[in-house]
């Protein structure tokens, strides 16, 4: 399964719309995961024209977007044998029932993530260590807090394995 990863879109305040290239990059995705700071539900509607969407609540999300049923504080998904955690802030979040991620103190091994998708920093990151793939797609519309095209991610999940890549938008 091919999954599109996006975060920190900040539409319509810091960008009016997605870069046109996003449609091409996400053309074959079967699911889109948005890692928060969405601002308005219409962003999720626009993405849903490309594929089904799930989203994490960002620290700047409030108002009508919080009522959207696709939005949760965090999601735990198992796709093709791969457990994916989706949330907004990696370094400062504490998962219910777990210690902070830096401590690696998961108390329920059956829910140990294979992939963590997060946002918040506006900088893309891809790290694979300790059996966990950590992916921050960066910001598609407001990277490094500048109103220029940014980055998104693609996550390929197949037969219990996951690979990710970061795509620079133009």
C-alpha positions as CSV (number, residue, x, y, z in Angstrom):
1,X,0.0,0.0,0.0
2,X,1.2,3.5,-0.9
3,X,0.4,6.1,1.8
4,X,0.8,9.9,1.3
5,X,2.3,11.8,4.3
6,X,1.7,15.5,4.9
7,X,1.8,17.9,7.8
8,X,1.7,21.5,8.9
9,X,-0.3,22.8,5.9
10,X,-1.5,26.0,7.7
11,X,-4.0,26.7,5.0
12,X,-5.4,29.4,4.4
13,X,-3.2,31.5,6.7
14,X,0.3,30.9,5.5
15,X,-0.6,29.4,2.1
16,X,-3.8,29.7,0.1
17,X,-3.6,26.2,-1.4
18,X,-1.5,23.1,-1.9
19,X,1.2,23.3,-4.6
20,X,-0.1,21.8,-7.8
21,X,2.6,19.1,-7.8
22,X,0.9,17.5,-4.8
23,X,-1.8,15.9,-7.0
24,X,0.9,14.3,-9.1
25,X,3.0,13.1,-6.1
26,X,-0.1,11.6,-4.3
27,X,-1.7,10.3,-7.6
28,X,-1.3,6.6,-6.7
29,X,-1.7,6.8,-2.9
30,X,-4.5,4.7,-1.2
31,X,-4.4,6.6,2.0
32,X,-3.2,10.0,3.2
33,X,-2.0,10.7,6.8
34,X,-1.9,14.3,7.9
35,X,0.2,14.9,11.0
36,X,-1.6,18.1,12.2
37,X,-1.7,21.9,12.0
38,X,-4.5,21.6,9.4
39,X,-6.4,24.8,10.4
40,X,-9.6,24.2,8.4
41,X,-11.5,21.0,7.5
42,X,-11.6,22.0,3.8
43,X,-7.9,20.9,3.7
44,X,-9.0,17.4,4.6
45,X,-11.8,17.5,2.1
46,X,-9.3,18.6,-0.6
47,X,-7.0,15.8,0.3
48,X,-9.9,13.3,0.3
49,X,-10.4,14.0,-3.4
50,X,-7.1,12.1,-3.8
51,X,-7.5,9.3,-1.3
52,X,-9.1,8.6,2.1
53,X,-7.6,10.8,4.9
54,X,-6.8,10.4,8.6
55,X,-5.4,13.3,10.6
56,X,-3.8,14.0,13.9
57,X,-4.7,17.1,15.9
58,X,-2.0,19.8,15.8
59,X,-1.2,22.3,18.5
60,X,-2.6,25.0,16.3
61,X,-5.8,23.2,15.3
62,X,-9.0,24.5,16.9
63,X,-12.6,25.4,16.0
64,X,-14.4,23.6,13.2
65,X,-11.6,21.3,12.3
66,X,-11.7,19.6,15.7
67,X,-15.2,18.4,14.9
68,X,-14.0,16.5,11.8
69,X,-14.4,12.7,12.4
70,X,-11.2,12.1,10.5
71,X,-9.2,14.0,13.1
72,X,-8.0,12.4,16.4
73,X,-5.3,13.4,18.8
74,X,-3.5,10.3,17.7
75,X,-4.1,7.3,15.4
76,X,-2.8,3.7,15.7
77,X,-3.2,1.8,12.5
78,X,-2.1,-1.7,11.4
79,X,-1.7,-2.0,7.7
80,X,-0.4,-5.1,6.0
81,X,1.2,-6.2,9.3
82,X,2.9,-2.8,10.0
83,X,1.8,-0.8,13.1
84,X,1.8,3.0,12.4
85,X,1.4,5.7,15.0
86,X,0.3,9.1,13.7
87,X,0.4,12.2,15.9
88,X,1.6,15.8,15.7
89,X,4.5,16.4,18.2
90,X,7.1,13.7,18.5
91,X,9.5,15.0,21.1
92,X,6.8,16.4,23.5
93,X,4.0,13.9,23.1
94,X,3.3,11.1,25.6
95,X,1.3,8.2,24.2
96,X,-1.5,7.0,26.5
97,X,0.0,4.1,28.5
98,X,3.6,4.7,27.4
99,X,6.5,6.7,28.6
100,X,8.0,9.4,26.4
101,X,9.3,7.8,23.2
102,X,12.9,8.8,23.8
103,X,13.0,6.3,26.7
104,X,11.9,3.3,24.6
105,X,9.8,2.2,27.6
106,X,6.8,0.7,25.8
107,X,4.8,-1.4,28.2
108,X,2.6,-3.1,25.6
109,X,4.9,-4.8,23.0
110,X,1.9,-5.8,20.8
111,X,1.3,-2.1,20.2
112,X,5.0,-1.2,19.6
113,X,5.1,1.0,16.5
114,X,6.9,-0.1,13.4
115,X,6.4,3.5,12.0
116,X,5.9,6.8,13.7
117,X,4.5,9.6,11.5
118,X,4.7,13.1,13.1
119,X,4.9,16.8,12.2
120,X,5.2,20.1,14.1
121,X,8.8,21.1,13.2
122,X,8.1,22.2,9.6
123,X,11.3,20.3,8.7
124,X,11.3,16.9,7.0
125,X,13.1,14.0,8.8
126,X,13.6,10.4,8.1
127,X,15.2,8.2,10.7
128,X,15.3,4.4,11.0
129,X,16.6,3.1,14.3
130,X,15.8,0.6,17.0
131,X,13.4,-1.1,14.7
132,X,11.2,2.0,14.3
133,X,11.0,4.1,11.2
134,X,10.3,7.8,12.2
135,X,9.0,10.0,9.4
136,X,8.3,13.7,9.5
137,X,7.1,14.8,6.0
138,X,7.9,18.4,6.9
139,X,5.5,21.1,5.7
140,X,4.0,21.0,2.2
141,X,3.2,24.7,2.3
142,X,5.2,26.4,5.0
143,X,8.6,24.8,5.4
144,X,11.0,26.3,7.9
145,X,8.2,28.8,8.4
146,X,8.5,30.3,4.9
147,X,5.7,30.6,2.4
148,X,7.3,28.4,-0.3
149,X,6.7,24.9,-1.6
150,X,7.9,22.4,0.9
151,X,8.0,18.6,1.3
152,X,5.7,15.6,1.7
153,X,6.4,11.9,2.3
154,X,5.5,8.6,0.7
155,X,5.3,5.5,2.8
156,X,5.2,2.1,1.1
157,X,3.9,-0.7,3.3
158,X,4.0,-4.3,2.0
159,X,4.2,-7.7,3.7
160,X,5.1,-6.4,7.1
161,X,7.8,-4.0,5.9
162,X,7.7,-0.2,5.5
163,X,9.9,2.2,3.5
164,X,9.6,6.0,3.3
165,X,10.8,8.8,1.2
166,X,10.6,12.6,1.3
167,X,9.6,14.4,-1.8
168,X,10.5,18.1,-2.4
169,X,7.7,20.0,-4.0
170,X,8.4,22.8,-6.6
